[in-house]
Amino acid sequence: MKVKQKSKRAVVKRMKRTKGGEIKRKQAFRSHMAHNKTTKTKRHLKKDSLVSKSDKARYDQVL
């Protein structure tokens, strides 16, 4: 009997798959020591970004 591999719940809670199959994630370096960062930097960190192509294969296994 073949057993299905479970997805890593921590990764599932942090990432979402887009309609085109890419993986969307939050930006790092947003909350900690934010008073040292400029308003422009914090504004740009609000936006989600995509997982790079080199990391996508690893996240496909755990999602």
PLY file of the C-alpha trace (Angstrom):
ply
format ascii 1.0
element vertex 63
property float x
property float y
property float z
element edge 62
property int vertex1
property int vertex2
end_header
0.00 0.00 0.00
1.38 3.37 -1.00
1.25 6.13 1.62
0.72 9.73 0.57
3.31 12.20 1.83
1.87 14.80 4.18
2.47 18.45 3.47
4.46 20.47 6.00
1.82 22.47 7.84
4.21 25.30 8.74
4.97 25.89 5.05
1.31 25.63 4.02
0.40 28.38 6.49
3.08 30.72 5.14
2.88 30.17 1.37
0.19 30.12 -1.28
0.20 28.83 -4.81
-0.76 31.30 -7.54
-3.01 30.50 -10.47
0.04 30.11 -12.71
1.64 27.57 -10.38
4.20 29.86 -8.76
4.55 30.08 -4.99
3.82 33.36 -3.23
5.48 34.31 0.06
5.79 37.24 2.46
8.88 39.44 2.57
11.35 39.02 5.41
12.83 41.80 7.60
9.53 43.62 8.11
8.70 43.59 11.80
11.94 43.47 13.75
13.72 46.81 14.34
11.35 48.60 11.97
12.14 52.01 13.50
15.57 51.88 11.82
14.08 51.30 8.39
12.83 54.07 6.13
9.17 54.43 5.25
9.96 53.52 1.66
11.67 50.29 2.73
8.77 49.27 4.96
6.28 50.07 2.19
8.13 47.87 -0.29
8.33 45.03 2.25
4.50 44.95 2.50
4.19 43.39 -0.94
4.31 39.63 -1.38
7.03 38.15 -3.55
7.50 34.89 -5.41
9.77 32.03 -4.44
12.82 31.87 -6.69
13.10 29.18 -9.35
15.97 27.46 -7.53
13.91 27.11 -4.32
10.63 26.21 -6.05
11.51 22.53 -6.43
12.07 22.17 -2.66
8.79 23.87 -1.78
6.85 21.80 -4.32
7.78 18.68 -2.32
6.55 20.00 1.03
3.39 21.77 -0.19
0 1
1 2
2 3
3 4
4 5
5 6
6 7
7 8
8 9
9 10
10 11
11 12
12 13
13 14
14 15
15 16
16 17
17 18
18 19
19 20
20 21
21 22
22 23
23 24
24 25
25 26
26 27
27 28
28 29
29 30
30 31
31 32
32 33
33 34
34 35
35 36
36 37
37 38
38 39
39 40
40 41
41 42
42 43
43 44
44 45
45 46
46 47
47 48
48 49
49 50
50 51
51 52
52 53
53 54
54 55
55 56
56 57
57 58
58 59
59 60
60 61
61 62
